[in-house]
Amino acid sequence: MSLNDSWMQRDLAVLWHPCTQMKDHEQLPLIPIRRGEGVWLEDFDGKRYLDAVSSWWVNVFGHANPRINQRIKDQVDQLEHVMLAGFSHQPVVELSERLVALTPAGLERVFYTDNGSTGIEVALKMSFHYWRNSGRPEKQRFVTLSNSYHGETVAAMSVGDVALFTDTYKPLLLDTFKVPSPDCYLRPEGMGWEEHSRAMFAYMERTLAEYHREIAAVIVEPLIQGAGGMRMYHPVYLKLLREACDRYEVHLIHDEIAVGFGRTGTMFACEQAGITPDFLCLSKALTGGYLPMAAVLTTDRLYQAFYDDYSTLRAFLHSHTYTGNPLACAAALATLDIFAEDNVIEANKALAARMASATAHLAEHPQVAEVRQTGMALAIEMVQDKASRTPYPWQERRGLKVYQHALERGALLRPLGSVVYFLPPYCITGEQIDFLAEVASEGIDIATRETVSVAVPAGRYPGFRDPG
Ligand SMILES: *Cc1c(COP(=O)(O)O)cnc(C)c1O
């Protein structure tokens, strides 16, 4: 038995994997990884895979990055962890100072949690609590966009709209206002991104105008709706939303968990709209893909509404045990150093252009409706019928074919339903981008050539994270 097989068997005897129908592994091999280096992951039989999706969008400077490794090693000899209530430490102070300096003016306070979903919970709770503390307890509800994703905990699911992940739990969820997304894949033919995003704002305006008295906040994934299939829109929408939120006295929550740290071409997506949200949620690439941590940045005005004598019970008493973990902070500090020292945002422009040119031919593919890109994220939408943009039934799991082909060829490409995408680490080379484009093209040919016969019951699941 190969080493891969033996680790797979031991794994499948005891583990329950995330976002997985475990029965799939009766056919689909699990890939145990022994080591990583740069863009490469290596399994126990020595086969290498180019990590085209940054291991679920977290890894920006490669696996086993020497600079991040060293910082963590230094930190672990100094202080591995201390509780953050009543105590503090050097990496968390330095990281907070750097995040405040790096993010748009007005974001002055940093609150930490251990993952993206709990970062969203914090933003939602703080917004709700702010209005209570400010004598407006009727402002309790949240506005979200269709096809949005904000994480897996119950309140985070409530503000999400990817049916595959939320439909089952509907009875548990908060009642939110859902507004049609400015998603430019859905724009009428001949219309530009800006015009479409602007036009779609009418729905948001109408909702805010009618219900602002009961609305605490609007939450959005700026510029890219990631888990919803890498759907994209124009920054003008964020600008209009900021103006409307000010006008109607509603908080604006930017979930930049996936898009923060350079993914959209700027350090943060909100920079492209020239705005400051009331809450900025960061995670994923925050620690360079090393350790789980999230940061919620907010304004002094928000902070002051909680600042009072203890007995007024206005404090934000939310806590997670590992808040502000020093090792995670050290990884984040090393990550920020690399951004600054290597002038990464500027250097990425050439890589983004290479991603565009390497995949341009796919726009002509008879089964590709669109190749779209925002900065260092590029997505290819496979469809059953190009003219009408009829999607493949999700049950056919076309993306899974691309996934399997890529593994054979030595690449980790994990489509979202029928959307093949690249979200590579920024240490990728031009040649490696060309290789990915070649593998994706072959995979799309194979996946779209076959007739797949599955019984297709009614359903609207677009397919998410799942490789098929
Ligand atoms: C991944 C993600 C989350 C959830 O983060 P977790 O760390 O997986 O809990 C929230 N919002 C967006 C936009 C994400 O991509």
The ligand as a Tripos MOL2 file, in Angstrom:
@<TRIPOS>MOLECULE
LIG
   15    15     1     0     0
SMALL
NO_CHARGES

@<TRIPOS>ATOM
      1 C1        -14.2080   32.4640    4.4600 C.3       1 LIG1
      2 C2        -15.1480   33.5900    4.6250 C.ar      1 LIG1
      3 C3        -15.8050   33.8280    5.8480 C.ar      1 LIG1
      4 C4        -15.7080   32.8860    7.0150 C.3       1 LIG1
      5 O1        -14.4170   32.7470    7.5390 O.3       1 LIG1
      6 P1        -14.0640   31.4220    8.3590 P.3       1 LIG1
      7 O2        -12.6910   31.6750    8.8880 O.co2     1 LIG1
      8 O3        -14.1160   30.2810    7.3890 O.co2     1 LIG1
      9 O4        -15.0670   31.2910    9.4480 O.co2     1 LIG1
     10 C5        -16.6010   34.9450    5.9410 C.ar      1 LIG1
     11 N1        -16.7620   35.7920    4.9080 N.ar      1 LIG1
     12 C6        -16.1450   35.5950    3.7300 C.ar      1 LIG1
     13 C7        -16.3380   36.5910    2.6340 C.3       1 LIG1
     14 C8        -15.3440   34.4770    3.5370 C.ar      1 LIG1
     15 O5        -14.7780   34.2560    2.3450 O.3       1 LIG1
@<TRIPOS>BOND
     1     1     2 1
     2     2     3 ar
     3     2    14 ar
     4     3     4 1
     5     3    10 ar
     6     4     5 1
     7     5     6 1
     8     6     7 2
     9     6     8 1
    10     6     9 1
    11    10    11 ar
    12    11    12 ar
    13    12    13 1
    14    12    14 ar
    15    14    15 1
@<TRIPOS>SUBSTRUCTURE
     1 LIG1         1 GROUP 0 **** ****
